[in-house]
Amino acid sequence: MNKTSLKYLLSPWIKNVPNKYILNLNMDSRNLNKGDLFIAVPGIKKDGRNFIFEAIYKKVSTILYETEKKEIHGIFKYINNILIIYFFKLSEKISMIASRFYKEPGKKLKIIGVTGTNGKTTIIQLINQWSTILGNKIATMGTLGNGVYNFLKPSKNTTSSAIFIHSFLSMALEKQAKLVTMEVSSHGLIQNRVKDVPFHIAIFSNLTQDHLDYHMNMKQYESAKWLLFSTHKVKKIILNADDQYGKIWLKKLLDFYTISVTIKNSEQRKYSTKWINATDIKYYNHSVRITFESSWGKGEISSCLIGYFNVTNLLLSLACLLELGYNLSDLIRTSKKITPVHGRMETFFRIKKPTFIIDYAHTPDALQKTLDAIYLHYRKYIWCIFGCGGERDQKKRPIMGAIAEKMSDKVILTNDNPRNEKEIKIIQDILSGCKNKKKILIIPNRKKAIYYAYLKSKHNHIILIAGKGHEEQQIIKNRDIKYSDKKTVLNLLENKI
């Protein structure tokens, strides 16, 4: 059990703190225990400061209470012998407090952070796979789960809370992992969840429309992502210099250690410390071959990952591993062993049956790139089954409808995670972007939509199921219903219907 002096923990911000000991940090009043330090701050849905009497009842050691009044910062009082300390801008300091509580574990690890709209999970998992194939132990945090690679526990958020992150880094040290990979979301950056994480390498994949229900516009969304490279602890930066924002940021970061990764524009290398550039790409039915040149030398890698965007993901991952000191020839030799990431362009095919592709694409850019990739590799009749999440960015719905209609031969609009929105309202929003409604079917039940496509398709057709990827539940109203696109597909292909 971690036992830490409150005086030591708060010494950078508050003097004359009573000399007490705390056993744990906690922001959730439902899980408080005796001896905890309860950090009471405003949240998105609930304000933790409304639960201090619950914390007192549970006999926590101390309560840190966020105040908007700078003049009362550091003042403390007691209620029922429970110490309450007022702390100005406490939300911004939680990451630093957690780091001190867990004895600064990040300083003893090499931490890789990946941010961007699309590709975070794939890049993280490629680094994890490649590193593991070459015999190294790696811990990871992200959409697919948290833990030592191949032994993951489900995660609720792309980027976990500040307290959990430093607790996880401490666990990674205990498990003798030397490398940690982490997905970094825009929400996590805005909410200071990784503020005191010392990133050895930060990677940027791309920036396209998403989360505008939270960020309001693209300028604010860009500003959130830029925080990782402008205000956080980062030693080296790897940028997708083909992305419009990546190009701008590369020039803004001239004085930093930057690595540019390109497919289209090798001229970007002049703005970077190191670089990697694809010189030739060959696409096959279920694979891709990439010839490249780089600061580390020339070479060719082969992979069963498909799509133009996965070429970028592979090269970003390759650049990261080269910068970590892995041998180029070893990486080239093992590239064929990398398998598709769960729920990311994951392909399922059987003889004389249609080919299914499951992908997490839930933004306009991701859907377009996914359909582009399918056409590029297969050039066959394409079914596209998708929906949009309820209580999320509504502006993207008609855009995604227009993309699906233009790039598919047949579209089935269905449910994603409708949450508390009316299913038909979400579908009508998507449909408003479509012109040729004759090629579009509406089947709200997701499983029935997939069954219909399977029964009506031919063996040489491609059926894309987009939006949910790896997820194993659907959120309908306030209920999590057990459901998996992958299980549905496998049952069909194995005649278990």
C-alpha positions, 0 to 999 in steps of 0.5 A: 500500500502506498502511504504518502505524507500530505506535507510532501505531496502538496509542498510545491503549492501549499506551505504549512500543511498539517503532517498527515498521511494518505493511503490513496488518491480518489476523485470518485465519491462512490469508491472512497475509503478511509484514509483516502485523499478526496480530490473534489473538482467540477466534472463534465456531468457532476461536481465532486464538490457536492459530495464532500459530506459523503467523503466526510461520512466515509472518513477520508483523510483529507479533502482537496477542494477546488476554489475559483478564489485565488485569495483563499488558496491554501486555507484549511479547516476541519469538519468532524476532524476531516481536513479540508484544504482549498486549492486554486485551479486544482483541476490543472494540478491533479496530474502533478499531484498523482505523479508525486504520490506514485513517486514519479514513475514516468521518469523511469519509463519511455512513454509514447503518446499518440494523438490525432482524430484517426489512427491512434489505436492502430499506431499504438497497436502496431508499435505494441505488436512490433516491439513484442515480436522483437522480444520486448515487454510493453504496457499500453493504454487506450481504446482497446484496453489498459495493461501489459500488451496481450493482457488488457483490461477494458477501458472506459475512455481513450485517455484515462483520468490523471490519477489512473494514468500515474497509477498505471505507470507505477504498475508498468514499472512493477511489471518490469515494462520499459516502454509504455504506449498511450492514446492521447485524446483531445478531451484528455489534453483539455482536461489536463489528464496527461499534464505531468506525463513525460513523453519520450515521443509524441506522435501526431496522426491527422486532424479531421472533423470530430468531437465538434459537440465538445470543441464547437469548431475545428479551430478549438479542436486543433488548439486542443491537439496542439497542446500536446506539442506546445505545453506538455513534456515531450522530448521528440515529436513525430508528425504526419507531414502529409496532413494539412495541420501536420505541415503547419505544425512542422514549421512551427516546431523548427527548434524542436526534435521533429521527425516528418513522415510523408507519402506525398511530399518528401520536401517536408524533410527540410523542416525536420531533424529526421524523416521517412518517406514512401517512394513506392506503394504496391496494393494487393487484395489483402496486403500492401508493399511499401518502399521507403527512404529515411534518415536511417536508410532505405528498405521495403516492408510488407504488411497485411494491413490494407489502405492508403491511411495504413501506409501512413500508420505503418510508417509513423510506427516504423519511425517511432521504433527506429527512433527508440533504437530498434534495428532497421533490418529487424523491423523490415524482417518482422513487418510481415508478422504484424496482424490487423488491429482488432476492429480496424480494417479487420477482414473476414472471408470464406470461399464462395462467400462475401468478404466482410470488413469491420472498421471503427470509422465513425468520422467523415474522413475515416469513412472516406478513407476506409471506402477508398482503401476497399476500392483501391485493393478490391475494386468490387461491389461494395455494401456500406453498413453504418450509423452515427452515435447519438448525443454526439457531433450532429454536423457530420451525419449528412456528410457521412451519408453523402460519402457512403452514397457516393463511394458505395454501391449499396448503403444500409443505414442502421443504429450505432450507439443512439443513446437517448436520441431517437433512432429515426432522427439520427438516420434522417440526419444522415439521409439528408446528405444523400441524393440517390435514396434508391440505393439506400436501405434503412434497417435500424436493428444492426444485426438484421442489417448485417444479415440482410446484406449477407443474404442479398450479396454475392460471393464477390461482394465486399460488405463494410460494417463501419462505426463500432469496430472492436466494441462489444456493446451497443448503447441504447437509451441508458442501457449497454446491450451486449453486441459485437459486429465481429461475432455477428459476422463470424456466426454468419460465415460459420453458418451459426445463424 
